Amino acid sequence: MKAFLFPGQGAQFPGMGKELYELEEGKALFEKANEIIGFRISDVMFSGTEEELKQTNVTQPAIFLHSVILAKVLGEEFNPDMVAGHSLGEFSALVAANALSFEDGLKLVIARANAMQKACELQPSTMAAILGLADEVVENICAGIDEVVVAANYNCPGQLVISGSIAGIEEACTQLTAAGAKRALKLNVGGAFHSPLMEPARVELQSAIEATAINSPICPIYQNVDPVAQTDPDKIKANLITQLTGAVKWTQTVEKMLADGAAEFVEVGPGSVLQGLVKKVNRAMPTRSASVPA
């Protein structure tokens, strides 16, 4: 069985997607996106700097567009038995699996980015990557801190990202280092994603998601907050709403996909970060990156 994976924020790079624009279907989708967004995001993706690609109104839709358009131009090569996306990538996965239309998916990603930016401005907050500790140790230490700090991204065994207030993250990093973490690295992010501090964004995005039509996907999707095979549109919608404040259970997602028969993982989008995480969950699993067809 073949699993297609869609990356999240941080996978962007200058020049991303330029080769897709040279294909007829890719060009048409990029131009449609430029019209929906209200500026030529394709120009920023193809010719912009790293700093320009980090802008809130660019990063998330850029990664979404690269992933979704790549899936579309792959044609018959995109034949998933299951799909999953890391955080933002969940929206890409849903569009690629025909649960969301291209237009609706893009509009939700734009709404998500804007809502997250507003939440970040309400309260200074951050995230940190914790390496070399068991998940349970990280969870227990975070639970004992008198600040908002939670496990946010279960990326792979021994790699867990925590999220919370600046004071909470600083205290957690101190305690986790003392507990034996190989590294406790504060991340250069704008806020505490996938934590209770994203509640204002969740509330704002909820109305947009509830007003959007979601259909049964062409194959099961394994979602971030509930990593089991899912095809029910109502459940998919509920999980999407919960995603902003819930943890990204990527380790659990990969483990469940393996248990359900995944024999090959194909990463669709910029970069190959998810391939690396899959290998760390199960080093024997064959992986490859999707490429643009000739």
C-alpha positions as CSV (number, residue, x, y, z in Angstrom):
1,M,0.0,0.0,0.0
2,K,1.2,3.5,-0.9
3,A,1.0,6.5,1.5
4,F,1.3,10.0,0.3
5,L,2.6,12.6,2.8
6,F,2.3,16.4,2.6
7,P,4.7,18.7,4.4
8,G,3.9,21.7,6.7
9,Q,5.4,25.1,7.4
10,G,9.2,25.4,7.2
11,A,9.5,23.4,4.0
12,Q,9.5,26.5,1.8
13,F,12.6,27.6,-0.3
14,P,13.3,30.2,-2.9
15,G,12.3,29.1,-6.4
16,M,9.8,26.5,-5.1
17,G,7.3,25.4,-7.7
18,K,8.8,27.1,-10.7
19,E,9.1,23.9,-12.7
20,L,5.4,23.2,-12.0
21,Y,4.5,26.5,-13.7
22,E,6.1,25.4,-16.9
23,L,3.4,22.7,-17.2
24,E,0.1,23.7,-18.6
25,E,-2.0,22.4,-15.7
26,G,0.4,23.8,-13.1
27,K,0.4,27.3,-14.8
28,A,-3.5,27.4,-14.8
29,L,-3.6,26.5,-11.1
30,F,-1.0,29.1,-10.1
31,E,-2.8,31.8,-12.0
32,K,-6.1,30.8,-10.3
33,A,-4.3,31.0,-7.0
34,N,-2.9,34.5,-7.8
35,E,-6.5,35.7,-8.5
36,I,-7.9,34.2,-5.3
37,I,-5.1,35.6,-3.1
38,G,-5.1,39.0,-4.7
39,F,-1.4,39.2,-5.5
40,R,1.1,37.2,-7.6
41,I,2.2,34.7,-5.0
42,S,3.8,32.7,-7.8
43,D,6.3,35.5,-8.4
44,V,7.3,35.5,-4.7
45,M,7.6,31.7,-4.8
46,F,9.7,31.6,-7.9
47,S,11.9,34.8,-7.5
48,G,11.4,35.9,-3.9
49,T,14.0,35.8,-1.1
50,E,13.9,33.5,2.0
51,E,12.7,36.5,4.0
52,E,9.9,37.2,1.7
53,L,8.8,33.6,1.7
54,K,8.6,33.7,5.5
55,Q,5.8,36.4,5.4
56,T,2.6,35.1,7.0
57,N,0.5,35.7,3.9
58,V,3.0,33.8,1.8
59,T,4.4,30.8,3.7
60,Q,1.4,28.7,4.3
61,P,-0.3,29.2,0.9
62,A,3.0,28.7,-0.9
63,I,3.6,25.3,0.6
64,F,0.0,24.4,0.1
65,L,0.2,25.4,-3.6
66,H,3.5,23.6,-4.2
67,S,2.1,20.3,-2.7
68,V,-1.4,20.4,-4.2
69,I,-0.3,21.4,-7.7
70,L,2.4,18.7,-7.7
71,A,-0.2,16.1,-6.7
72,K,-2.4,17.4,-9.6
73,V,0.3,17.2,-12.3
74,L,1.5,13.8,-11.1
75,G,-1.7,12.5,-12.7
76,E,-1.9,8.7,-12.6
77,E,1.3,8.6,-10.5
78,F,-0.8,10.0,-7.7
79,N,-2.6,6.8,-6.7
80,P,-2.7,6.8,-2.9
81,D,-4.1,4.1,-0.6
82,M,-3.8,6.6,2.2
83,V,-2.7,10.2,2.8
84,A,-1.6,12.4,5.7
85,G,-0.2,15.9,6.1
86,H,1.9,17.5,8.8
87,S,0.0,20.4,10.3
88,L,-0.6,22.7,7.3
89,G,0.0,19.7,5.1
90,E,-3.3,18.2,6.3
91,F,-5.1,20.8,4.1
92,S,-3.0,19.9,1.1
93,A,-3.7,16.2,1.7
94,L,-7.5,16.8,1.8
95,V,-7.4,18.7,-1.5
96,A,-5.2,16.1,-3.2
97,A,-7.6,13.4,-2.0
98,N,-10.6,15.3,-3.4
99,A,-12.2,16.0,0.0
100,L,-11.8,19.7,-0.5
101,S,-11.8,21.7,-3.7
102,F,-8.7,23.6,-4.7
103,E,-10.4,26.9,-4.3
104,D,-11.9,26.1,-0.9
105,G,-8.6,24.6,0.4
106,L,-6.7,27.7,-0.6
107,K,-9.2,30.0,1.1
108,L,-9.1,28.0,4.3
109,V,-5.3,28.0,4.3
110,I,-5.3,31.8,3.9
111,A,-7.9,32.2,6.7
112,R,-5.8,29.8,8.9
113,A,-2.6,31.9,8.3
114,N,-4.3,35.1,9.1
115,A,-6.0,33.7,12.2
116,M,-2.8,32.3,13.5
117,Q,-1.0,35.6,13.0
118,K,-3.7,37.4,15.0
119,A,-3.4,34.9,17.8
120,C,0.4,35.3,17.9
121,E,0.0,39.1,18.3
122,L,-2.4,38.7,21.2
123,Q,0.2,37.0,23.4
124,P,4.0,36.6,22.9
125,S,4.7,32.9,22.8
126,T,7.1,30.4,21.2
127,M,8.1,26.7,20.6
128,A,11.2,24.6,21.3
129,A,12.5,21.3,19.9
130,I,13.4,18.7,22.5
131,L,15.8,16.0,21.4
132,G,16.8,12.7,23.1
133,L,14.0,12.3,25.7
134,A,11.1,9.9,25.9
135,D,7.7,11.6,25.2
136,E,6.5,10.7,28.6
137,V,9.3,12.5,30.3
138,V,8.7,15.7,28.3
139,E,5.0,15.5,28.9
140,N,5.4,15.1,32.7
141,I,7.9,18.0,33.0
142,C,5.6,20.3,30.9
143,A,2.6,19.4,33.1
144,G,4.4,20.4,36.2
145,I,5.2,24.0,35.0
146,D,3.0,26.8,36.2
147,E,2.7,28.3,32.7
148,V,1.1,27.3,29.4
149,V,3.5,24.7,27.9
150,V,2.5,21.5,26.1
151,A,3.7,18.9,23.8
152,A,2.8,20.1,20.3
153,N,4.6,18.1,17.6
154,Y,5.3,14.4,18.1
155,N,7.7,14.3,15.1
156,C,9.5,11.0,15.7
157,P,10.9,9.0,18.6
158,G,13.2,11.3,20.5
159,Q,12.1,14.4,18.8
160,L,9.2,16.3,20.3
161,V,8.4,20.0,19.9
162,I,6.8,21.9,22.8
163,S,4.7,25.0,22.6
164,G,3.7,27.7,25.1
165,S,4.3,31.0,26.7
166,I,7.8,32.4,26.5
167,A,8.3,32.0,30.3
168,G,6.9,28.5,30.1
169,I,9.2,27.4,27.2
170,E,12.3,28.9,29.0
171,E,11.5,27.0,32.2
172,A,10.7,23.8,30.3
173,C,14.0,23.9,28.4
174,T,15.9,24.4,31.7
175,Q,14.2,21.4,33.3
176,L,14.3,19.2,30.2
177,T,18.1,19.8,29.8
178,A,18.6,18.9,33.4
179,A,16.6,15.7,32.8
180,G,19.0,14.7,30.1
181,A,17.7,16.1,26.8
182,K,20.5,16.1,24.2
183,R,19.2,19.5,23.0
184,A,16.4,21.9,24.0
185,L,16.4,24.3,21.1
186,K,14.1,27.4,21.0
187,L,12.6,27.7,17.5
188,N,12.4,30.9,15.4
189,V,8.6,31.0,15.2
190,G,6.0,33.6,15.7
191,G,3.9,31.9,18.3
192,A,2.8,28.8,20.2
193,F,1.3,26.7,17.5
194,H,-0.8,23.7,18.4
195,S,-1.3,24.9,22.0
196,P,-4.1,26.4,24.0
197,L,-2.7,29.8,23.1
198,M,-4.1,29.3,19.6
199,E,-7.7,29.2,20.9
200,P,-8.5,32.6,19.3
201,A,-7.4,31.3,16.0
202,R,-9.3,28.1,16.4
203,V,-12.5,30.0,17.1
204,E,-12.0,32.2,14.1
205,L,-11.2,29.3,11.7
206,Q,-14.0,27.2,13.0
207,S,-16.7,29.3,11.3
208,A,-14.8,29.2,8.0
209,I,-14.4,25.4,8.2
210,E,-18.0,24.8,9.1
211,A,-19.1,26.9,6.1
212,T,-16.9,24.8,3.7
213,A,-18.1,21.7,1.9
214,I,-16.0,18.6,2.7
215,N,-16.6,15.4,0.8
216,S,-15.5,11.8,1.4
217,P,-11.8,11.5,0.3
218,I,-10.8,9.0,-2.4
219,C,-8.8,7.2,0.3
220,P,-8.5,7.4,4.1
221,I,-6.8,10.4,5.6
222,Y,-4.8,10.1,8.9
223,Q,-5.3,13.4,10.7
224,N,-3.0,15.1,13.1
225,V,-5.2,15.0,16.2
226,D,-6.7,11.6,15.7
227,P,-4.3,9.5,13.7
228,V,-6.6,6.7,12.4
229,A,-8.0,6.0,9.0
230,Q,-10.7,8.5,8.4
231,T,-13.2,9.0,5.6
232,D,-16.2,10.6,7.3
233,P,-16.6,14.2,6.3
234,D,-18.1,15.3,9.6
235,K,-15.3,13.7,11.6
236,I,-12.7,15.2,9.2
237,K,-14.2,18.7,9.7
238,A,-14.2,18.3,13.5
239,N,-10.6,17.2,13.5
240,L,-9.6,20.2,11.3
241,I,-11.1,22.5,13.8
242,T,-9.3,20.9,16.7
243,Q,-6.0,20.9,14.9
244,L,-4.9,24.5,15.7
245,T,-4.9,23.8,19.5
246,G,-4.3,20.1,19.4
247,A,-1.0,18.2,19.1
248,V,0.4,17.0,15.7
249,K,0.7,13.3,16.4
250,W,3.0,12.5,13.6
251,T,4.9,9.6,15.2
252,Q,1.5,8.0,16.0
253,T,0.3,8.7,12.4
254,V,3.2,6.9,10.8
255,E,3.0,4.0,13.2
256,K,-0.7,3.6,12.4
257,M,-0.2,3.8,8.7
258,L,2.5,1.1,9.0
259,A,0.2,-1.1,11.0
260,D,-2.5,-0.6,8.4
261,G,-0.2,-1.8,5.6
262,A,1.7,1.1,4.3
263,A,4.6,-0.3,2.3
264,E,5.9,2.9,0.6
265,F,5.8,6.6,1.6
266,V,5.9,9.3,-1.0
267,E,6.4,12.9,0.0
268,V,4.5,15.4,-2.1
269,G,5.7,19.0,-1.8
270,P,8.8,21.0,-1.1
271,G,11.7,19.3,0.8
272,S,12.0,15.8,2.2
273,V,11.6,16.4,6.0
274,L,8.8,13.9,6.3
275,Q,10.8,11.2,4.6
276,G,13.4,11.6,7.3
277,L,10.9,11.4,10.1
278,V,9.4,8.2,8.6
279,K,12.8,6.6,8.5
280,K,13.3,7.4,12.1
281,V,10.0,5.8,13.0
282,N,10.8,2.8,10.9
283,R,14.3,2.9,9.2
284,A,13.5,-0.2,7.1
285,M,10.6,1.5,5.3
286,P,11.3,2.4,1.6
287,T,10.7,6.2,1.0
288,R,11.2,8.5,-2.0
289,S,10.3,12.0,-3.0
290,A,7.7,12.7,-5.6
291,S,9.1,14.3,-8.7
292,V,7.6,16.3,-11.6
293,P,6.8,14.0,-14.5
294,A,8.6,14.7,-17.7
